[in-house]
Amino acid sequence: MPATLPANSEAPAEFAGKVAGPCVFVLFGASGDLTKRKLIPALFNLVKAKLLPDTFAVVGVSVDDLDVEGFRKQVSEFLPTNDSAALDWLRSRLFYERGDFGDPNTFAKLRDRLADIDAEAHTEGNYLFYMATAPKFFASIVQQLGRAGLSTQDNGRWRRIVIEKPFGTDLESARALNRNIKSVLQENQIYRIDHYLGKETVQNIMVFRFDNAIFEPIWNRRYIDHVQITNAETVGVERRGAYFDSAGTLRDMVPNHVMQLLSLTAMESPVSFSADAVRNEQAKVLHSLQPLNSEDVLENSVRGQYGDGIICDERVPRYRSEPGVNPESRTETFVALKLNIDNWRWAGVPFYFRTGKRLAQRHTEIAIQFKRMPFELFRNAPFHKGHTNTLVIQIQPVEGISLSFGAKIPGPVLRVGSVDMSFEYSKYFGADAYTGYEVLLYDCMIGDATLFQRADMVEAGWTVIDPVLDVWKALPPRKFPNYASGTWGPVESDHLLEADNRQWRKIEP
Ligand code: BG6
């Protein structure tokens, strides 16, 4: 069962005794962006929440020419200064090892450094290796760890690795990467991270579904017409043009983040909240996704690339003018897809999703659209639009849940309108200062893999999108860019739903 973090910097009573056990957190890619923006701030929050043991240390590894003091200074620069005790606590536990990831010598030095830390800090030989590196290093780092004897678990010591996305670039490469790392590690040592599972609202999907008796009976094809998942960003590719241009939105977002949202929404209730019980159910859904043949791909998928436009009153450039991007690029920055799930619960209920960059608003949600009533008693009442009930799980930027339903508009004449019941996290629980990585890092340290992807789940995600990749490659897009920045994507995305007499939910600013 994954951890739930306290809502403020004070560890409340129920967390007493839940401090993680002794370990060293080894960070490959120690001076990269992820380390600065997410990992170190998340560790800092764990320090403040008093969830890390005194027998804890961090070793940063990168090619940058830094010493321990230089690394400590670099790390301190991107942490808030409002809690000097926590800062001193973390700073004093930071170490640094300079080295090339391809050089066996780096790993020999690392092994010696870890042995010294174990002796001084009593970290007991438990190591968590985090690959915050470019994906091309994942396999070779694991192999080197194996050769240096750093991956072997014995005498009660554990060794785990965390692998960032992208996990492969298609089914074949994901399988090859799984084979490669599993030649060194057991599956239960591998934590394939997807930061969407660190989001409170994503974790809440399971609590909402399986801790409330009223929703589950209607969570199926008898009551639900279809499901829409929207994941919209206003940002462009920022400084990641070179990576993004070789990946595209389909690879970047769908086999991972979108599949997590879909599987949590569609899975059966697990028999327990243990890592494998939950992941077995998620995997079953992914395996039940109807395979797409070439014709399905043509009919049920849409791709787009942003042109210039206006976002938040500012003119922004087209994708092809972004730094690092080929000026004639055919890479997609928008994807819409319709998928069907072949099982009893969901037969005939399409799941539509759209995800893209430079869209009109930053907004991620899962909308469950219920069926219309069988008989519209109030169809002649003014304003009655034959509304349907929609349950919306809002993931970001607003985090919450809302349910729309019809209500009588007050007055002597019978009029019917649509209203919302809504719950917002921040209103009930206060603002959340977490990065989303805290729970994930903490779970790795306590050995809870519930929120991490298993090999079969990653491969199932790629299995779904591989045919799309193939068809898109064989038929390059003819008219990119095909949507202006600041809109909701190409018009074909609307046609995808219109063909089924449906439309995307209107997302209000
Ligand atoms: C990352 C993708 O995994 O997720 C990015 O590589 C994307 O391209 C990001 O912008 C979106 O994450 P979030 O948490 O901002 O929705």
Residues whose N, C-alpha, C, O or C-beta is under 5 A from the ligand:
A	BS01	BG6	D252
